[in-house]
Amino acid sequence: MKKKYHFPKNMKKDDVKEAKKIAKKLEKLDIWPKMGKYAEMRNLVLQNFNDMDFLIARIISGLFFGEVRADFVEDVLYDNSMSAYARIQILKKTLKRENMYDKVLNNLDEMNRIRNLFAHCMTSPTIGHKESEIVSFEIISYDVKRQVIDLEEENKKFIECTNKVLPYLADLFHEVNSGEYSKKKKESKK
């Protein structure tokens, strides 16, 4: 049975012909296991970044109030106009002011870049010289630039950054949300 492909009606005949060729090649390649691997990496990057962002918001609250204040976190830090990048910058500036900054936090910018790559880009497989191999996945970014990016390499970078940053953030969370930090902050204002 011949497979039927559906394309937009306003698509040029030559483009339809080319799209059908590509679709047939992709069918032969059985890309779905590789797409599943990409989806798994994407989910892990997004989940890990969201968990870290959750922690960052609570650290910021601790830095300002000596405790997590849900109203501040929800109404200010998670307002629609506030991005994860903005929370990272607030965290860095506040820690510098408090003389608590550690250069390990520079990894947060790289993590945010990788998170955005996985979250906001579409992928399509890049076929190698042999028609039976997929070399990588091509990233089609929101600004319509086409780039070939090794998603596995980006995932490895993200994991390396996470392994550096997460222990520091966990310690920082406990420090700024303990009663001791709050006492020190009050004493320094006297």
C-alpha positions in Angstrom: 0.0 0.0 0.0 1.3 3.4 -1.0 1.8 5.8 1.8 0.0 9.1 1.5 1.6 12.3 2.7 -0.2 15.5 3.4 1.3 18.9 2.6 -0.1 22.4 2.7 -2.2 23.2 -0.5 -0.2 26.4 -1.2 3.1 24.4 -1.2 5.0 24.5 -4.6 5.1 21.3 -6.6 8.9 21.1 -6.5 8.8 21.5 -2.7 6.2 18.8 -2.3 8.4 16.5 -4.4 11.4 17.2 -2.3 9.5 16.8 0.9 8.1 13.4 -0.2 11.7 12.2 -1.0 12.8 13.3 2.5 9.8 11.6 4.1 10.6 8.3 2.4 14.2 8.4 3.4 13.2 9.1 7.0 10.8 6.1 7.0 13.7 3.8 5.9 15.9 5.2 8.7 13.5 4.3 11.5 14.2 7.5 13.4 11.7 7.1 16.1 14.1 5.4 18.6 16.5 8.3 18.1 13.7 10.8 18.4 12.7 9.1 21.7 16.3 9.5 22.9 16.1 13.2 22.1 12.7 13.5 23.8 14.1 11.9 26.9 17.1 14.2 27.0 14.8 17.2 26.4 12.5 16.2 29.3 15.5 15.7 31.7 17.0 19.1 30.8 13.7 20.9 31.2 12.8 19.1 34.5 16.2 19.6 36.0 16.3 23.2 35.1 12.8 23.7 36.5 13.8 22.1 39.7 16.8 24.3 40.0 14.7 27.4 39.1 12.3 26.4 41.9 15.3 26.3 44.3 16.7 29.6 43.0 13.4 31.4 43.7 13.4 30.1 47.3 17.0 31.1 47.8 16.2 34.6 46.7 13.3 34.8 49.1 15.6 33.5 51.9 18.2 36.2 51.0 15.6 39.0 51.3 13.5 37.7 54.2 15.5 34.9 56.0 12.7 32.5 55.0 10.7 31.3 52.1 7.7 33.6 51.6 5.3 32.0 49.3 3.5 35.3 48.4 6.9 36.8 47.3 7.9 33.8 45.3 4.5 33.4 43.6 3.5 37.1 43.2 6.9 38.5 42.3 9.4 35.9 41.2 6.9 33.8 39.3 5.0 36.7 37.8 4.5 36.3 34.0 6.9 39.2 33.4 9.7 37.5 35.3 11.9 35.0 33.4 14.3 32.3 34.7 17.1 34.4 33.3 15.9 37.4 35.5 15.8 35.2 38.6 19.3 34.0 37.9 20.5 37.6 37.5 18.7 38.6 40.8 20.4 35.7 42.6 23.8 36.6 41.3 23.5 40.3 42.1 22.1 39.6 45.6 24.8 37.1 46.4 27.5 39.5 45.3 26.0 42.2 47.5 26.0 39.8 50.5 29.6 38.7 49.7 28.3 35.1 49.2 28.9 34.8 45.4 30.7 31.8 44.1 32.0 31.6 40.5 30.3 28.2 40.2 27.1 30.2 39.6 28.5 31.3 36.2 27.3 27.9 35.0 23.7 29.0 35.4 23.9 31.1 32.3 25.1 28.1 30.3 22.4 26.0 31.7 19.8 28.6 30.8 21.1 28.7 27.2 20.9 24.9 26.9 17.5 24.8 28.5 16.3 27.4 26.0 17.8 25.4 23.1 15.9 22.2 24.1 12.7 24.1 25.0 12.2 26.5 22.1 13.7 24.7 19.1 12.3 22.2 16.7 14.5 19.3 15.5 14.8 17.4 12.3 17.3 14.6 11.6 20.4 15.4 9.6 21.1 12.4 7.3 24.8 11.5 6.8 26.6 10.4 3.6 25.1 7.0 3.9 21.4 7.2 3.6 21.1 4.7 6.5 22.7 6.9 9.2 21.5 9.9 11.1 24.4 12.1 12.0 22.7 14.6 14.4 19.5 16.5 14.8 19.3 19.9 13.1 18.0 22.7 15.3 15.6 25.1 13.8 15.5 28.0 16.2 12.8 30.5 16.7 14.6 33.1 14.6 14.7 30.6 11.7 18.5 30.1 11.7 19.4 26.6 10.8 22.2 25.2 12.9 23.4 21.6 13.3 23.9 21.1 17.0 25.0 17.9 18.7 22.2 17.6 21.3 24.0 14.8 23.1 27.0 17.1 23.6 24.7 19.9 24.9 23.1 17.4 27.2 26.5 16.4 28.6 27.4 20.1 29.2 24.1 20.6 31.0 24.8 17.6 33.3 28.3 18.9 34.0 27.0 22.3 34.9 24.2 20.7 37.1 26.8 18.6 39.0 28.7 21.8 39.8 25.8 24.1 40.6 23.3 21.9 42.4 25.3 21.1 45.6 26.2 24.8 46.0 22.5 25.8 45.6 21.4 23.1 48.0 23.9 24.3 50.7 23.0 27.9 50.0 19.2 27.2 50.3 19.8 25.7 53.8 22.1 28.5 54.8 19.8 31.4 53.8 16.6 29.8 55.1 18.0 28.9 58.5 17.5 31.1 61.5 21.2 31.8 61.7 21.4 33.7 58.4 18.4 35.8 59.5 20.1 36.6 62.8 23.3 37.6 61.1 21.4 39.8 58.7 19.6 41.6 61.5 22.9 42.0 63.5 24.7 43.5 60.5 21.9 46.2 60.2 22.5 47.4 63.8 
